[in-house]
Amino acid sequence: MKKIKQFSHKVILIILSIILGNLLIPACEQNSPPQISAELIGTWITDKAPYTDRSIEIYEDFLLFETGEKASYTLMINNVDYNPEKKGIIKWTLSCLDIEGNPSKIIVFYKPARENTKRVATIQLNHIKKITWYKIL
């Protein structure tokens, strides 16, 4: 009888471990960093006035906007979505939070470099689409 109780306790512990594991794994996956393409990660600059003293730095989990005169603005990325568009452009939607917790969406239109040509990779942002940014290599 004692062996049956020990066995049933082990079975119950195994079943509970499986149930808890199935509950905790999705929660851990939700806290994983968003997936941004390595092609986007880096520092982007432009030669268009008045933005020549500014840059956009894209990291795996945050954006840093250098806004000139040693000022900057940081957004933490909490969700990433991408959709292929026309002419090889990829639309990245970055859901972000500022340091005060205010949400915002940054839409980045990424145009990859073309092999065997002089065209380099570029990005444009939804709110200043007329400005093209080039990645510093």
ZATORGU-324672 format. One record per residue (C-alpha): residue in three letters; x, z, y. Coordinates in Angstrom, 1 decimal, padded with zeros to 4 digits, m for minus. Layout:
<sites>
site type->ALA	c1->X	c3->Z	c2->Y
...
</sites>
This chain:
<sites>
site type->MET	c1->000.0	c3->000.0	c2->000.0
site type->LYS	c1->002.9	c3->000.8	c2->002.4
site type->LYS	c1->004.4	c3->m002.6	c2->001.8
site type->ILE	c1->001.1	c3->m004.3	c2->002.6
site type->LYS	c1->000.9	c3->m002.4	c2->005.9
site type->GLN	c1->004.5	c3->m003.3	c2->006.8
site type->PHE	c1->003.8	c3->m007.0	c2->005.9
site type->SER	c1->000.6	c3->m007.1	c2->008.0
site type->HIS	c1->002.4	c3->m005.5	c2->011.0
site type->LYS	c1->005.0	c3->m008.2	c2->010.8
site type->VAL	c1->002.4	c3->m011.0	c2->010.6
site type->ILE	c1->000.6	c3->m009.5	c2->013.6
site type->LEU	c1->003.9	c3->m009.4	c2->015.6
site type->ILE	c1->004.7	c3->m013.0	c2->014.7
site type->ILE	c1->001.2	c3->m014.1	c2->015.7
site type->LEU	c1->001.4	c3->m012.2	c2->019.0
site type->SER	c1->004.8	c3->m013.7	c2->019.7
site type->ILE	c1->003.5	c3->m017.2	c2->019.1
site type->ILE	c1->000.5	c3->m016.6	c2->021.4
site type->LEU	c1->002.6	c3->m015.0	c2->024.2
site type->GLY	c1->005.2	c3->m017.8	c2->023.9
site type->ASN	c1->002.5	c3->m020.4	c2->024.3
site type->LEU	c1->001.2	c3->m018.6	c2->027.4
site type->LEU	c1->004.6	c3->m018.1	c2->029.0
site type->ILE	c1->006.1	c3->m021.5	c2->028.5
site type->PRO	c1->003.7	c3->m023.4	c2->030.8
site type->ALA	c1->004.1	c3->m020.6	c2->033.4
site type->CYS	c1->007.9	c3->m021.1	c2->033.3
site type->GLU	c1->007.5	c3->m024.9	c2->033.5
site type->GLN	c1->005.5	c3->m024.5	c2->036.7
site type->ASN	c1->008.4	c3->m022.7	c2->038.4
site type->SER	c1->010.9	c3->m025.4	c2->037.5
site type->PRO	c1->012.3	c3->m027.3	c2->040.4
site type->PRO	c1->010.6	c3->m030.6	c2->041.4
site type->GLN	c1->012.2	c3->m033.7	c2->040.1
site type->ILE	c1->013.7	c3->m035.9	c2->042.9
site type->SER	c1->015.6	c3->m039.0	c2->042.0
site type->ALA	c1->019.4	c3->m038.8	c2->042.3
site type->GLU	c1->019.2	c3->m041.9	c2->044.4
site type->LEU	c1->017.3	c3->m039.9	c2->047.2
site type->ILE	c1->019.6	c3->m036.9	c2->047.1
site type->GLY	c1->022.2	c3->m037.0	c2->049.9
site type->THR	c1->022.6	c3->m037.4	c2->053.6
site type->TRP	c1->020.7	c3->m040.2	c2->055.5
site type->ILE	c1->021.6	c3->m041.4	c2->059.0
site type->THR	c1->020.3	c3->m044.1	c2->061.4
site type->ASP	c1->021.8	c3->m046.2	c2->064.2
site type->LYS	c1->018.5	c3->m046.4	c2->066.1
site type->ALA	c1->018.2	c3->m044.5	c2->069.4
site type->PRO	c1->017.3	c3->m041.8	c2->070.0
site type->TYR	c1->018.0	c3->m040.6	c2->066.4
site type->THR	c1->021.7	c3->m041.4	c2->066.2
site type->ASP	c1->022.7	c3->m037.7	c2->066.4
site type->ARG	c1->020.3	c3->m036.8	c2->063.7
site type->SER	c1->020.3	c3->m036.8	c2->059.9
site type->ILE	c1->018.1	c3->m036.1	c2->056.9
site type->GLU	c1->019.6	c3->m034.2	c2->054.0
site type->ILE	c1->017.7	c3->m034.4	c2->050.8
site type->TYR	c1->018.4	c3->m031.9	c2->048.0
site type->GLU	c1->016.7	c3->m031.2	c2->044.7
site type->ASP	c1->014.5	c3->m028.5	c2->046.2
site type->PHE	c1->014.6	c3->m028.8	c2->050.0
site type->LEU	c1->014.9	c3->m031.1	c2->053.0
site type->LEU	c1->017.1	c3->m030.4	c2->056.0
site type->PHE	c1->016.4	c3->m032.3	c2->059.2
site type->GLU	c1->019.4	c3->m032.2	c2->061.6
site type->THR	c1->017.5	c3->m032.6	c2->064.9
site type->GLY	c1->020.5	c3->m033.0	c2->067.3
site type->GLU	c1->022.4	c3->m030.5	c2->069.4
site type->LYS	c1->023.2	c3->m028.4	c2->066.3
site type->ALA	c1->019.5	c3->m027.7	c2->065.6
site type->SER	c1->017.9	c3->m028.1	c2->062.2
site type->TYR	c1->014.6	c3->m027.8	c2->060.4
site type->THR	c1->014.3	c3->m026.9	c2->056.7
site type->LEU	c1->011.4	c3->m027.5	c2->054.3
site type->MET	c1->011.3	c3->m026.2	c2->050.7
site type->ILE	c1->010.0	c3->m028.8	c2->048.3
site type->ASN	c1->007.4	c3->m027.5	c2->045.9
site type->ASN	c1->005.9	c3->m030.7	c2->044.4
site type->VAL	c1->007.1	c3->m034.3	c2->044.1
site type->ASP	c1->005.1	c3->m037.4	c2->043.3
site type->TYR	c1->006.2	c3->m041.1	c2->043.3
site type->ASN	c1->004.5	c3->m044.4	c2->043.2
site type->PRO	c1->006.1	c3->m047.8	c2->043.0
site type->GLU	c1->004.9	c3->m050.0	c2->045.9
site type->LYS	c1->005.2	c3->m053.7	c2->046.7
site type->LYS	c1->008.6	c3->m055.5	c2->047.0
site type->GLY	c1->010.5	c3->m052.8	c2->045.0
site type->ILE	c1->009.8	c3->m050.0	c2->047.4
site type->ILE	c1->009.1	c3->m046.5	c2->045.9
site type->LYS	c1->006.8	c3->m044.2	c2->047.8
site type->TRP	c1->007.8	c3->m040.5	c2->047.3
site type->THR	c1->005.4	c3->m037.8	c2->048.4
site type->LEU	c1->007.1	c3->m034.5	c2->048.9
site type->SER	c1->004.8	c3->m031.5	c2->049.3
site type->CYS	c1->006.7	c3->m028.9	c2->051.2
site type->LEU	c1->006.6	c3->m025.5	c2->052.9
site type->ASP	c1->008.4	c3->m024.4	c2->056.0
site type->ILE	c1->010.1	c3->m021.0	c2->056.3
site type->GLU	c1->006.9	c3->m019.5	c2->057.5
site type->GLY	c1->005.0	c3->m020.8	c2->054.5
site type->ASN	c1->003.1	c3->m023.6	c2->056.3
site type->PRO	c1->002.4	c3->m026.6	c2->054.1
site type->SER	c1->003.3	c3->m030.2	c2->055.0
site type->LYS	c1->003.7	c3->m033.5	c2->053.2
site type->ILE	c1->006.6	c3->m035.8	c2->053.9
site type->ILE	c1->006.2	c3->m039.4	c2->052.6
site type->VAL	c1->009.5	c3->m041.2	c2->052.0
site type->PHE	c1->009.5	c3->m045.0	c2->051.4
site type->TYR	c1->012.7	c3->m045.7	c2->049.4
site type->LYS	c1->014.1	c3->m049.2	c2->049.1
site type->PRO	c1->017.0	c3->m049.3	c2->046.6
site type->ALA	c1->020.2	c3->m051.2	c2->047.2
site type->ARG	c1->020.4	c3->m054.7	c2->045.8
site type->GLU	c1->023.3	c3->m055.4	c2->043.5
site type->ASN	c1->025.7	c3->m058.2	c2->044.5
site type->THR	c1->024.4	c3->m058.1	c2->048.1
site type->LYS	c1->025.3	c3->m056.2	c2->051.2
site type->ARG	c1->021.9	c3->m054.5	c2->051.3
site type->VAL	c1->022.2	c3->m050.8	c2->051.0
site type->ALA	c1->019.6	c3->m048.3	c2->050.0
site type->THR	c1->017.3	c3->m047.2	c2->052.8
site type->ILE	c1->014.5	c3->m044.8	c2->053.5
site type->GLN	c1->011.7	c3->m044.7	c2->056.1
site type->LEU	c1->009.5	c3->m041.7	c2->056.8
site type->ASN	c1->005.7	c3->m042.0	c2->057.2
site type->HIS	c1->005.6	c3->m040.4	c2->060.6
site type->ILE	c1->008.5	c3->m042.5	c2->062.1
site type->LYS	c1->008.3	c3->m045.6	c2->059.9
site type->LYS	c1->009.9	c3->m047.9	c2->062.5
site type->ILE	c1->013.3	c3->m046.0	c2->061.9
site type->THR	c1->015.3	c3->m047.0	c2->058.9
site type->TRP	c1->017.7	c3->m044.4	c2->057.5
site type->TYR	c1->020.9	c3->m045.3	c2->055.5
site type->LYS	c1->022.6	c3->m043.1	c2->052.9
site type->ILE	c1->026.1	c3->m041.9	c2->053.6
site type->LEU	c1->028.2	c3->m042.7	c2->050.6
</sites>
